[in-house]
Amino acid sequence: MKAVFRYYPLLPSDRLCAGVFDLTGHPVSEGTLYPAQQTLYTQLTAFEDCRKDAVLTSPVVNFDESGLHVTAQLQWLHSAGTHAPTYYTVHRKRGVLAMVAGRHSSHI
């Protein structure tokens, strides 16, 4: 089931539950998703740090941002990408200050 979080990113929990059902034929409750999400969050910390370091040390980085709604409020998905890794963060503001807050670049 944890693989569903990899293939269904940024989806509401009811759609994640539907995705689990589609993949396995077994229904799951939204309450089952949250402990799995917490486990993944904890286990992916080292991976996130490694990816962030790879982006920060790259000589060429592409920065972008796109609006999205989080709990009915407009926020910004910031990306910093290289030829291999890409790092994403969500922030309530856009622009350079939000990228620095998300630690997309140590050179700004």
MODELLER restraints for C-alpha pairs under 7 A, 6 or more apart:
rsr = mdl.restraints
at = mdl.atoms
rsr.add(forms.Gaussian(group=physical.xy_distance, feature=features.Distance(at['CA:1:A'], at['CA:20:A']), mean=6.62, stdev=0.5))
rsr.add(forms.Gaussian(group=physical.xy_distance, feature=features.Distance(at['CA:2:A'], at['CA:36:A']), mean=6.49, stdev=0.5))
rsr.add(forms.Gaussian(group=physical.xy_distance, feature=features.Distance(at['CA:4:A'], at['CA:20:A']), mean=6.54, stdev=0.5))
rsr.add(forms.Gaussian(group=physical.xy_distance, feature=features.Distance(at['CA:8:A'], at['CA:16:A']), mean=6.66, stdev=0.5))
rsr.add(forms.Gaussian(group=physical.xy_distance, feature=features.Distance(at['CA:13:A'], at['CA:30:A']), mean=6.03, stdev=0.5))
rsr.add(forms.Gaussian(group=physical.xy_distance, feature=features.Distance(at['CA:14:A'], at['CA:30:A']), mean=6.76, stdev=0.5))
rsr.add(forms.Gaussian(group=physical.xy_distance, feature=features.Distance(at['CA:17:A'], at['CA:27:A']), mean=6.97, stdev=0.5))
rsr.add(forms.Gaussian(group=physical.xy_distance, feature=features.Distance(at['CA:17:A'], at['CA:28:A']), mean=5.79, stdev=0.5))
rsr.add(forms.Gaussian(group=physical.xy_distance, feature=features.Distance(at['CA:17:A'], at['CA:29:A']), mean=6.62, stdev=0.5))
rsr.add(forms.Gaussian(group=physical.xy_distance, feature=features.Distance(at['CA:17:A'], at['CA:30:A']), mean=6.60, stdev=0.5))
rsr.add(forms.Gaussian(group=physical.xy_distance, feature=features.Distance(at['CA:21:A'], at['CA:27:A']), mean=5.11, stdev=0.5))
rsr.add(forms.Gaussian(group=physical.xy_distance, feature=features.Distance(at['CA:51:A'], at['CA:85:A']), mean=6.24, stdev=0.5))
rsr.add(forms.Gaussian(group=physical.xy_distance, feature=features.Distance(at['CA:51:A'], at['CA:87:A']), mean=6.66, stdev=0.5))
rsr.add(forms.Gaussian(group=physical.xy_distance, feature=features.Distance(at['CA:52:A'], at['CA:87:A']), mean=6.18, stdev=0.5))
rsr.add(forms.Gaussian(group=physical.xy_distance, feature=features.Distance(at['CA:55:A'], at['CA:61:A']), mean=6.93, stdev=0.5))
rsr.add(forms.Gaussian(group=physical.xy_distance, feature=features.Distance(at['CA:55:A'], at['CA:81:A']), mean=6.73, stdev=0.5))
rsr.add(forms.Gaussian(group=physical.xy_distance, feature=features.Distance(at['CA:55:A'], at['CA:82:A']), mean=6.39, stdev=0.5))
rsr.add(forms.Gaussian(group=physical.xy_distance, feature=features.Distance(at['CA:55:A'], at['CA:85:A']), mean=6.63, stdev=0.5))
rsr.add(forms.Gaussian(group=physical.xy_distance, feature=features.Distance(at['CA:56:A'], at['CA:104:A']), mean=6.74, stdev=0.5))
rsr.add(forms.Gaussian(group=physical.xy_distance, feature=features.Distance(at['CA:56:A'], at['CA:105:A']), mean=5.68, stdev=0.5))
rsr.add(forms.Gaussian(group=physical.xy_distance, feature=features.Distance(at['CA:56:A'], at['CA:106:A']), mean=6.59, stdev=0.5))
rsr.add(forms.Gaussian(group=physical.xy_distance, feature=features.Distance(at['CA:60:A'], at['CA:82:A']), mean=6.49, stdev=0.5))
rsr.add(forms.Gaussian(group=physical.xy_distance, feature=features.Distance(at['CA:61:A'], at['CA:80:A']), mean=6.25, stdev=0.5))
rsr.add(forms.Gaussian(group=physical.xy_distance, feature=features.Distance(at['CA:61:A'], at['CA:81:A']), mean=5.49, stdev=0.5))
rsr.add(forms.Gaussian(group=physical.xy_distance, feature=features.Distance(at['CA:61:A'], at['CA:82:A']), mean=5.04, stdev=0.5))
rsr.add(forms.Gaussian(group=physical.xy_distance, feature=features.Distance(at['CA:62:A'], at['CA:80:A']), mean=5.59, stdev=0.5))
rsr.add(forms.Gaussian(group=physical.xy_distance, feature=features.Distance(at['CA:62:A'], at['CA:81:A']), mean=5.10, stdev=0.5))
rsr.add(forms.Gaussian(group=physical.xy_distance, feature=features.Distance(at['CA:62:A'], at['CA:82:A']), mean=6.35, stdev=0.5))
rsr.add(forms.Gaussian(group=physical.xy_distance, feature=features.Distance(at['CA:63:A'], at['CA:79:A']), mean=5.69, stdev=0.5))
rsr.add(forms.Gaussian(group=physical.xy_distance, feature=features.Distance(at['CA:63:A'], at['CA:80:A']), mean=4.60, stdev=0.5))
rsr.add(forms.Gaussian(group=physical.xy_distance, feature=features.Distance(at['CA:63:A'], at['CA:81:A']), mean=6.52, stdev=0.5))
rsr.add(forms.Gaussian(group=physical.xy_distance, feature=features.Distance(at['CA:64:A'], at['CA:78:A']), mean=5.85, stdev=0.5))
rsr.add(forms.Gaussian(group=physical.xy_distance, feature=features.Distance(at['CA:64:A'], at['CA:79:A']), mean=5.25, stdev=0.5))
rsr.add(forms.Gaussian(group=physical.xy_distance, feature=features.Distance(at['CA:64:A'], at['CA:80:A']), mean=6.64, stdev=0.5))
rsr.add(forms.Gaussian(group=physical.xy_distance, feature=features.Distance(at['CA:65:A'], at['CA:76:A']), mean=6.25, stdev=0.5))
rsr.add(forms.Gaussian(group=physical.xy_distance, feature=features.Distance(at['CA:65:A'], at['CA:77:A']), mean=5.39, stdev=0.5))
rsr.add(forms.Gaussian(group=physical.xy_distance, feature=features.Distance(at['CA:65:A'], at['CA:78:A']), mean=4.34, stdev=0.5))
rsr.add(forms.Gaussian(group=physical.xy_distance, feature=features.Distance(at['CA:65:A'], at['CA:79:A']), mean=6.10, stdev=0.5))
rsr.add(forms.Gaussian(group=physical.xy_distance, feature=features.Distance(at['CA:66:A'], at['CA:76:A']), mean=5.54, stdev=0.5))
rsr.add(forms.Gaussian(group=physical.xy_distance, feature=features.Distance(at['CA:66:A'], at['CA:77:A']), mean=5.23, stdev=0.5))
rsr.add(forms.Gaussian(group=physical.xy_distance, feature=features.Distance(at['CA:66:A'], at['CA:78:A']), mean=6.69, stdev=0.5))
rsr.add(forms.Gaussian(group=physical.xy_distance, feature=features.Distance(at['CA:67:A'], at['CA:74:A']), mean=6.49, stdev=0.5))
rsr.add(forms.Gaussian(group=physical.xy_distance, feature=features.Distance(at['CA:67:A'], at['CA:75:A']), mean=5.76, stdev=0.5))
rsr.add(forms.Gaussian(group=physical.xy_distance, feature=features.Distance(at['CA:67:A'], at['CA:76:A']), mean=4.55, stdev=0.5))
rsr.add(forms.Gaussian(group=physical.xy_distance, feature=features.Distance(at['CA:67:A'], at['CA:77:A']), mean=6.16, stdev=0.5))
rsr.add(forms.Gaussian(group=physical.xy_distance, feature=features.Distance(at['CA:68:A'], at['CA:74:A']), mean=5.70, stdev=0.5))
rsr.add(forms.Gaussian(group=physical.xy_distance, feature=features.Distance(at['CA:68:A'], at['CA:75:A']), mean=5.48, stdev=0.5))
rsr.add(forms.Gaussian(group=physical.xy_distance, feature=features.Distance(at['CA:68:A'], at['CA:76:A']), mean=5.87, stdev=0.5))
rsr.add(forms.Gaussian(group=physical.xy_distance, feature=features.Distance(at['CA:68:A'], at['CA:77:A']), mean=6.73, stdev=0.5))
rsr.add(forms.Gaussian(group=physical.xy_distance, feature=features.Distance(at['CA:69:A'], at['CA:75:A']), mean=5.84, stdev=0.5))
rsr.add(forms.Gaussian(group=physical.xy_distance, feature=features.Distance(at['CA:75:A'], at['CA:90:A']), mean=6.85, stdev=0.5))
rsr.add(forms.Gaussian(group=physical.xy_distance, feature=features.Distance(at['CA:75:A'], at['CA:91:A']), mean=5.88, stdev=0.5))
rsr.add(forms.Gaussian(group=physical.xy_distance, feature=features.Distance(at['CA:75:A'], at['CA:92:A']), mean=4.45, stdev=0.5))
rsr.add(forms.Gaussian(group=physical.xy_distance, feature=features.Distance(at['CA:75:A'], at['CA:93:A']), mean=6.53, stdev=0.5))
rsr.add(forms.Gaussian(group=physical.xy_distance, feature=features.Distance(at['CA:76:A'], at['CA:90:A']), mean=5.49, stdev=0.5))
rsr.add(forms.Gaussian(group=physical.xy_distance, feature=features.Distance(at['CA:76:A'], at['CA:91:A']), mean=5.34, stdev=0.5))
rsr.add(forms.Gaussian(group=physical.xy_distance, feature=features.Distance(at['CA:76:A'], at['CA:92:A']), mean=5.96, stdev=0.5))
rsr.add(forms.Gaussian(group=physical.xy_distance, feature=features.Distance(at['CA:76:A'], at['CA:93:A']), mean=6.38, stdev=0.5))
rsr.add(forms.Gaussian(group=physical.xy_distance, feature=features.Distance(at['CA:76:A'], at['CA:94:A']), mean=6.01, stdev=0.5))
rsr.add(forms.Gaussian(group=physical.xy_distance, feature=features.Distance(at['CA:77:A'], at['CA:88:A']), mean=6.79, stdev=0.5))
rsr.add(forms.Gaussian(group=physical.xy_distance, feature=features.Distance(at['CA:77:A'], at['CA:89:A']), mean=5.82, stdev=0.5))
rsr.add(forms.Gaussian(group=physical.xy_distance, feature=features.Distance(at['CA:77:A'], at['CA:90:A']), mean=4.52, stdev=0.5))
rsr.add(forms.Gaussian(group=physical.xy_distance, feature=features.Distance(at['CA:77:A'], at['CA:91:A']), mean=6.67, stdev=0.5))
rsr.add(forms.Gaussian(group=physical.xy_distance, feature=features.Distance(at['CA:78:A'], at['CA:88:A']), mean=5.57, stdev=0.5))
rsr.add(forms.Gaussian(group=physical.xy_distance, feature=features.Distance(at['CA:78:A'], at['CA:89:A']), mean=5.27, stdev=0.5))
rsr.add(forms.Gaussian(group=physical.xy_distance, feature=features.Distance(at['CA:78:A'], at['CA:90:A']), mean=6.03, stdev=0.5))
rsr.add(forms.Gaussian(group=physical.xy_distance, feature=features.Distance(at['CA:78:A'], at['CA:99:A']), mean=6.87, stdev=0.5))
rsr.add(forms.Gaussian(group=physical.xy_distance, feature=features.Distance(at['CA:79:A'], at['CA:86:A']), mean=6.71, stdev=0.5))
rsr.add(forms.Gaussian(group=physical.xy_distance, feature=features.Distance(at['CA:79:A'], at['CA:87:A']), mean=5.59, stdev=0.5))
rsr.add(forms.Gaussian(group=physical.xy_distance, feature=features.Distance(at['CA:79:A'], at['CA:88:A']), mean=4.51, stdev=0.5))
rsr.add(forms.Gaussian(group=physical.xy_distance, feature=features.Distance(at['CA:79:A'], at['CA:89:A']), mean=6.65, stdev=0.5))
rsr.add(forms.Gaussian(group=physical.xy_distance, feature=features.Distance(at['CA:80:A'], at['CA:86:A']), mean=5.58, stdev=0.5))
rsr.add(forms.Gaussian(group=physical.xy_distance, feature=features.Distance(at['CA:80:A'], at['CA:87:A']), mean=5.23, stdev=0.5))
rsr.add(forms.Gaussian(group=physical.xy_distance, feature=features.Distance(at['CA:80:A'], at['CA:88:A']), mean=6.59, stdev=0.5))
rsr.add(forms.Gaussian(group=physical.xy_distance, feature=features.Distance(at['CA:80:A'], at['CA:104:A']), mean=6.06, stdev=0.5))
rsr.add(forms.Gaussian(group=physical.xy_distance, feature=features.Distance(at['CA:81:A'], at['CA:87:A']), mean=6.25, stdev=0.5))
rsr.add(forms.Gaussian(group=physical.xy_distance, feature=features.Distance(at['CA:89:A'], at['CA:102:A']), mean=6.11, stdev=0.5))
rsr.add(forms.Gaussian(group=physical.xy_distance, feature=features.Distance(at['CA:91:A'], at['CA:98:A']), mean=6.23, stdev=0.5))
rsr.add(forms.Gaussian(group=physical.xy_distance, feature=features.Distance(at['CA:99:A'], at['CA:105:A']), mean=6.96, stdev=0.5))
